[in-house]
């Protein structure tokens, strides 16, 4: 299994083109056969026990029960301490991922007895729909200058809101907005509104003040900034200000302005202690179940990386990847690696980490396991 304490230099890959993991049309066996000679773990470098590889691929393909049987059977026959520890880690995480708390606690006792160390703490890592307390509302912080370079982060923002059904965006740290940045924020807010996502814009008045200094009555320019200002004011109590600005907009651009329609917002109780910080421009997030090669969550990593020398990807909420999406992730990170970027996959559960190792991701990125 990968180690959080031992990043490894990547093997040179410039001579080999990225692998196309979609050729086999999603047939796992055909994909594995086609790439058996191309994707492998180097001999002697954290080589995994074959049952661990098999269990990782079964889980990636949706075979939870089959993966469990493989791991349990392997623990009956394998006696190498390091291999056993890796198998145990995968099995315990599988119990957390499938919400089997009673079985997890039974296995935890056996783990502690064998290794004379504390097992991981119980956490329900199963799909949010199966959790009785429901998903938490996340907070996305926008800061500094908002421009067109934030496109990937806004795709992530929309994804978070659509998945949770509610979102809080903190605008209080913004210092300026250009037209491209205004277009991104305007599309995001309107898109979430049309999707009936509950949205709270903290610091809306602060942003309104910034935008107000960038629009001039009677001057036909910066129309996107005008429209964003009118949208943002609907998340405040400044209806009178909105109505005055709407008249000025109509006179300036000779077209009808938006109507005052305050959208449903996140309540104070929803955005209290349960809010999760998802600060943009600092760390990218992969979560849920990622299937297939062309998901926006994967495609946007390159744009997010930009010119960063260290690219951190939060995988604490990533439950599962299938074989094809893991191959796509390998290709993306390989390209970043060849440009000298350090990619760190943080908080990866043991089942997904095992698949990443099967794919060779540990050779081009640092994988840090979830506790």
C-alpha positions as CSV (number, residue, x, y, z in Angstrom):
1,X,0.0,0.0,0.0
2,X,1.2,3.6,-0.5
3,X,2.8,5.4,2.3
4,X,2.2,9.0,3.2
5,X,5.8,9.3,4.5
6,X,7.6,8.1,1.4
7,X,7.1,10.0,-1.8
8,X,8.9,8.4,-4.7
9,X,10.5,9.9,-7.8
10,X,8.4,9.1,-10.9
11,X,9.7,6.8,-13.6
12,X,10.3,8.7,-16.9
13,X,7.2,8.5,-19.1
14,X,7.9,10.9,-21.8
15,X,8.5,8.1,-24.3
16,X,5.1,6.6,-23.8
17,X,1.8,8.2,-24.8
18,X,-1.1,8.3,-22.4
19,X,-3.1,5.1,-22.2
20,X,-6.6,5.1,-23.6
21,X,-8.7,3.3,-21.0
22,X,-11.9,3.6,-22.9
23,X,-11.0,1.3,-25.9
24,X,-12.6,-1.8,-24.3
25,X,-15.9,0.0,-23.9
26,X,-16.1,-0.5,-20.1
27,X,-15.6,-4.3,-20.2
28,X,-13.3,-4.7,-17.1
29,X,-11.8,-8.0,-18.2
30,X,-10.9,-6.8,-21.7
31,X,-9.4,-3.6,-20.3
32,X,-7.3,-5.5,-17.8
33,X,-6.1,-7.9,-20.5
34,X,-5.2,-5.1,-22.9
35,X,-3.2,-3.2,-20.4
36,X,-1.7,-6.0,-18.4
37,X,1.7,-5.3,-19.9
38,X,1.4,-1.5,-19.6
39,X,0.1,-0.8,-16.1
40,X,1.9,-2.5,-13.3
41,X,3.6,-2.1,-10.0
42,X,7.4,-2.2,-10.3
43,X,9.0,-5.3,-8.8
44,X,10.3,-4.7,-5.3
45,X,8.5,-1.3,-5.0
46,X,5.7,-1.9,-2.4
47,X,4.6,-4.9,-4.4
48,X,1.0,-5.8,-3.4
49,X,-0.2,-9.3,-2.6
50,X,-2.3,-10.5,-5.6
51,X,-5.4,-10.8,-3.5
52,X,-5.1,-7.1,-2.5
53,X,-5.0,-6.2,-6.2
54,X,-7.9,-8.5,-7.0
55,X,-10.0,-7.0,-4.2
56,X,-9.2,-3.5,-5.2
57,X,-10.4,-4.2,-8.8
58,X,-13.5,-6.0,-7.6
59,X,-14.4,-3.1,-5.4
60,X,-13.7,-0.6,-8.2
61,X,-16.2,-2.5,-10.4
62,X,-18.9,-2.5,-7.7
63,X,-18.2,-5.9,-6.2
64,X,-18.3,-5.1,-2.5
65,X,-19.2,-8.6,-1.3
66,X,-16.7,-10.3,-3.7
67,X,-13.9,-8.0,-2.5
68,X,-14.7,-8.8,1.1
69,X,-14.5,-12.5,0.5
70,X,-11.2,-12.2,-1.3
71,X,-9.7,-10.2,1.6
72,X,-11.1,-12.5,4.2
73,X,-9.8,-15.6,2.4
74,X,-6.4,-14.0,1.9
75,X,-6.1,-13.4,5.6
76,X,-6.5,-17.1,6.2
77,X,-3.5,-18.0,4.1
78,X,-1.1,-15.0,3.9
79,X,1.4,-14.8,6.8
80,X,3.7,-11.9,5.7
81,X,3.3,-9.2,8.3
82,X,3.3,-6.2,5.9
83,X,0.9,-7.9,3.4
84,X,-1.4,-8.8,6.3
85,X,-1.4,-5.3,7.6
86,X,-2.4,-4.0,4.1
87,X,-5.1,-6.6,3.8
88,X,-6.5,-5.7,7.2
89,X,-6.5,-2.0,6.4
90,X,-8.4,-2.6,3.2
91,X,-10.9,-4.9,4.9
92,X,-11.5,-2.4,7.8
93,X,-12.0,0.4,5.3
94,X,-14.4,-1.7,3.2
95,X,-16.5,-2.2,6.3
96,X,-16.6,1.6,6.8
97,X,-17.4,2.2,3.2
98,X,-20.3,-0.2,3.3
99,X,-21.6,1.0,6.7
100,X,-21.1,-2.4,8.5
101,X,-20.3,-1.0,11.9
102,X,-20.9,-4.2,13.9
103,X,-18.6,-6.3,11.7
104,X,-16.1,-3.4,11.7
105,X,-15.9,-3.5,15.5
106,X,-15.5,-7.3,15.5
107,X,-12.6,-7.0,13.0
108,X,-11.1,-4.1,14.9
109,X,-10.6,-6.3,18.0
110,X,-8.9,-9.0,15.9
111,X,-6.7,-6.3,14.3
112,X,-5.7,-4.8,17.6
113,X,-4.9,-8.3,19.0
114,X,-2.7,-9.2,16.0
115,X,-0.8,-6.0,15.6
116,X,-0.9,-4.7,19.2
117,X,-1.9,-1.2,18.0
118,X,-5.2,0.7,17.9
119,X,-7.3,0.2,14.8
120,X,-8.8,3.1,12.9
121,X,-11.8,4.8,14.5
122,X,-15.2,4.0,13.2
123,X,-16.5,6.4,10.6
124,X,-19.4,5.9,8.3
125,X,-17.9,6.4,4.8
126,X,-20.9,5.1,3.0
127,X,-22.9,7.1,0.5
128,X,-24.4,10.2,2.0
129,X,-27.9,9.0,1.1
130,X,-27.5,6.1,3.6
131,X,-26.5,8.3,6.5
132,X,-29.3,9.2,8.9
133,X,-28.1,12.7,9.6
134,X,-27.8,13.7,5.9
135,X,-25.1,15.6,4.1
136,X,-23.5,18.7,5.5
137,X,-23.6,22.1,3.9
138,X,-20.2,23.1,2.6
139,X,-18.7,26.5,2.6
140,X,-16.7,27.7,-0.4
141,X,-14.4,30.8,0.2
142,X,-13.7,33.1,-2.6
143,X,-10.7,35.4,-2.0
144,X,-8.4,37.9,-3.8
145,X,-8.9,38.8,-7.4
146,X,-11.7,36.9,-9.1
147,X,-11.0,36.3,-12.8
148,X,-11.4,33.8,-15.6
149,X,-8.6,31.6,-14.3
150,X,-11.0,30.2,-11.7
151,X,-13.1,28.3,-14.3
152,X,-12.2,24.9,-12.9
153,X,-12.9,25.9,-9.3
154,X,-16.4,27.1,-10.3
155,X,-17.1,23.8,-12.0
156,X,-16.2,22.2,-8.6
157,X,-18.4,24.8,-6.8
158,X,-21.4,23.9,-8.9
159,X,-20.8,20.2,-8.4
160,X,-20.7,20.5,-4.6
161,X,-23.9,22.5,-4.6
162,X,-25.7,20.1,-6.9
163,X,-24.7,17.1,-4.9
164,X,-25.6,18.5,-1.5
165,X,-28.7,20.5,-2.5
166,X,-27.3,23.5,-0.5
167,X,-24.2,25.6,-0.5
168,X,-22.7,28.6,1.3
169,X,-20.3,30.9,-0.6
170,X,-18.2,33.4,1.4
171,X,-17.5,36.5,-0.7
172,X,-16.1,38.6,2.1
173,X,-12.4,38.1,1.1
174,X,-12.8,39.2,-2.5
175,X,-10.8,42.3,-3.4
176,X,-11.7,42.8,-7.1
177,X,-13.7,41.2,-9.9
178,X,-13.1,41.4,-13.6
179,X,-15.6,40.7,-16.4
180,X,-14.5,37.1,-16.9
181,X,-14.7,36.4,-13.2
182,X,-18.1,38.1,-13.0
183,X,-19.3,35.9,-15.8
184,X,-18.2,32.8,-13.9
185,X,-19.9,33.8,-10.7
186,X,-23.1,35.0,-12.4
187,X,-23.5,31.7,-14.3
188,X,-22.8,29.7,-11.2
189,X,-25.4,31.6,-9.0
190,X,-28.0,31.6,-11.7
191,X,-27.4,27.9,-12.5
192,X,-27.8,26.9,-8.9
193,X,-30.9,29.1,-8.6
194,X,-32.5,27.4,-11.6
195,X,-31.7,24.0,-10.1
196,X,-33.4,25.1,-6.9
197,X,-30.3,24.7,-4.8
198,X,-30.4,26.5,-1.5
199,X,-27.6,29.1,-1.7
200,X,-26.2,31.4,1.0
201,X,-23.9,34.3,-0.1
202,X,-22.1,35.5,2.9
203,X,-20.5,38.9,2.3
204,X,-22.9,39.7,-0.5
205,X,-23.0,43.4,0.6
206,X,-19.2,43.5,0.5
207,X,-19.1,42.3,-3.1
208,X,-22.0,44.7,-4.0
209,X,-19.8,47.6,-2.8
210,X,-16.9,46.4,-4.9
211,X,-19.1,46.0,-8.0
212,X,-20.9,49.3,-7.4
213,X,-17.6,51.1,-7.8
214,X,-17.1,49.5,-11.2
215,X,-20.3,50.4,-12.9
216,X,-21.3,53.9,-14.1
217,X,-24.8,55.1,-14.9
218,X,-25.2,55.9,-18.6
219,X,-22.0,54.3,-19.6
220,X,-22.6,51.2,-21.8
221,X,-19.8,49.0,-20.6
222,X,-19.2,46.2,-18.0
223,X,-22.7,44.9,-18.5
224,X,-21.8,41.6,-16.9
225,X,-20.7,43.5,-13.8
226,X,-24.1,45.2,-13.8
227,X,-25.9,41.9,-14.0
228,X,-23.8,40.3,-11.3
229,X,-24.5,43.3,-9.0
230,X,-28.2,43.0,-9.6
231,X,-28.0,39.3,-8.9
232,X,-26.0,39.7,-5.7
233,X,-28.3,42.4,-4.3
234,X,-31.1,39.8,-4.3
235,X,-29.2,37.9,-1.6
236,X,-29.3,41.0,0.6
237,X,-32.1,43.1,2.2
238,X,-31.4,46.0,-0.1
239,X,-34.5,45.9,-2.3
240,X,-34.7,49.6,-2.6
241,X,-31.1,49.8,-3.8
242,X,-31.9,47.0,-6.2
243,X,-34.9,48.8,-7.7
244,X,-32.9,52.0,-8.2
245,X,-30.1,50.1,-9.9
246,X,-32.5,48.2,-12.1
247,X,-33.9,51.5,-13.4
248,X,-30.4,52.8,-14.1
249,X,-29.5,49.5,-15.9
250,X,-32.6,49.8,-18.1
251,X,-31.8,53.4,-19.1
252,X,-28.1,52.5,-19.7
253,X,-28.5,49.4,-21.8
254,X,-32.0,50.0,-23.1
255,X,-33.3,46.6,-22.1
256,X,-35.4,45.2,-19.3
257,X,-33.5,44.5,-16.0
258,X,-33.9,41.3,-13.9
259,X,-36.8,41.3,-11.4
260,X,-36.5,41.3,-7.7
261,X,-36.8,37.6,-6.8
262,X,-35.0,36.7,-3.6
263,X,-34.0,33.0,-3.9
264,X,-34.4,30.3,-1.2
265,X,-31.3,30.4,1.0
266,X,-29.5,28.2,3.5
267,X,-30.7,28.7,7.0
268,X,-28.4,29.8,9.8
269,X,-28.7,26.3,11.5
270,X,-27.5,24.7,8.3
271,X,-24.4,26.8,8.0
272,X,-23.4,26.7,11.6
273,X,-21.0,24.2,13.2
274,X,-21.6,21.7,10.4
275,X,-20.1,23.8,7.7
276,X,-17.1,22.4,6.0
277,X,-14.4,24.7,4.6
278,X,-13.7,24.1,0.9
279,X,-11.4,27.0,0.2
280,X,-10.9,27.5,-3.5
281,X,-7.5,27.9,-5.2
282,X,-5.8,25.9,-2.4
283,X,-7.0,22.3,-2.7
284,X,-9.0,20.4,-5.2
285,X,-11.7,18.0,-4.1
286,X,-12.6,14.5,-5.5
287,X,-15.6,12.9,-3.8
288,X,-18.4,10.4,-4.2
289,X,-18.1,7.8,-6.8
290,X,-16.2,8.7,-10.0
291,X,-17.0,6.5,-13.0
292,X,-15.8,6.8,-16.6
293,X,-13.0,8.8,-18.3
294,X,-14.7,12.1,-19.0
295,X,-16.1,13.3,-15.8
296,X,-15.7,17.0,-15.1
297,X,-14.2,16.3,-11.7
298,X,-11.2,14.7,-13.5
299,X,-11.0,17.0,-16.5
300,X,-10.8,20.1,-14.3
301,X,-7.7,19.0,-12.4
302,X,-5.3,20.3,-15.1
303,X,-6.9,23.7,-15.1
304,X,-6.9,23.8,-11.3
305,X,-3.2,22.9,-11.3
306,X,-2.4,26.0,-13.4
307,X,1.2,26.9,-12.5
308,X,1.1,25.5,-9.0
309,X,4.3,23.5,-8.1
310,X,2.3,21.5,-5.5
311,X,-1.1,20.3,-6.4
312,X,-3.1,19.0,-3.4
313,X,-6.2,16.9,-4.1
314,X,-8.6,16.1,-1.1
315,X,-9.9,12.6,-1.5
316,X,-11.5,12.2,2.0
317,X,-14.9,12.1,0.4
318,X,-13.9,9.9,-2.5
319,X,-15.6,6.5,-2.0
320,X,-14.8,4.7,-5.2
321,X,-13.2,5.0,-8.6
322,X,-13.7,2.6,-11.4
323,X,-10.8,1.2,-13.5
324,X,-11.4,3.6,-16.4
325,X,-11.5,6.8,-14.3
326,X,-8.4,5.7,-12.4
327,X,-6.7,5.3,-15.7
328,X,-7.8,8.8,-16.7
329,X,-6.5,10.1,-13.4
330,X,-3.2,8.4,-14.0
331,X,-2.8,10.1,-17.4
332,X,-3.6,13.5,-16.0
333,X,-1.2,13.2,-13.1
334,X,1.5,11.8,-15.3
335,X,1.3,14.9,-17.5
336,X,1.6,17.1,-14.4
337,X,4.5,15.0,-13.1
338,X,6.4,15.4,-16.3
339,X,6.1,19.2,-15.9
340,X,7.7,18.9,-12.5
341,X,4.5,19.3,-10.4
342,X,4.1,17.4,-7.1
343,X,0.6,16.0,-6.9
344,X,-0.5,14.9,-3.4
345,X,-3.7,12.8,-3.0
346,X,-4.8,13.3,0.5
347,X,-7.0,11.2,2.7
348,X,-7.5,8.3,0.3
349,X,-9.3,5.2,1.7
350,X,-7.4,2.0,1.5
351,X,-9.6,0.4,-1.1
352,X,-9.2,3.3,-3.6
353,X,-5.5,3.6,-2.7
354,X,-5.0,-0.1,-3.6
355,X,-6.5,0.5,-7.0
356,X,-4.3,3.6,-7.5
357,X,-1.3,1.5,-6.8
358,X,-2.4,-1.2,-9.2
359,X,-2.6,1.6,-11.8
360,X,0.9,2.9,-10.9
361,X,-0.3,6.3,-9.5
362,X,2.1,5.9,-6.6
363,X,4.9,6.4,-9.1
364,X,3.7,9.8,-10.2
365,X,2.0,11.2,-7.1
366,X,2.2,11.0,-3.3
367,X,-0.7,9.1,-1.8
368,X,-1.6,9.8,1.8
369,X,-4.0,7.3,3.4
370,X,-7.1,8.3,5.3
371,X,-6.9,7.6,9.1
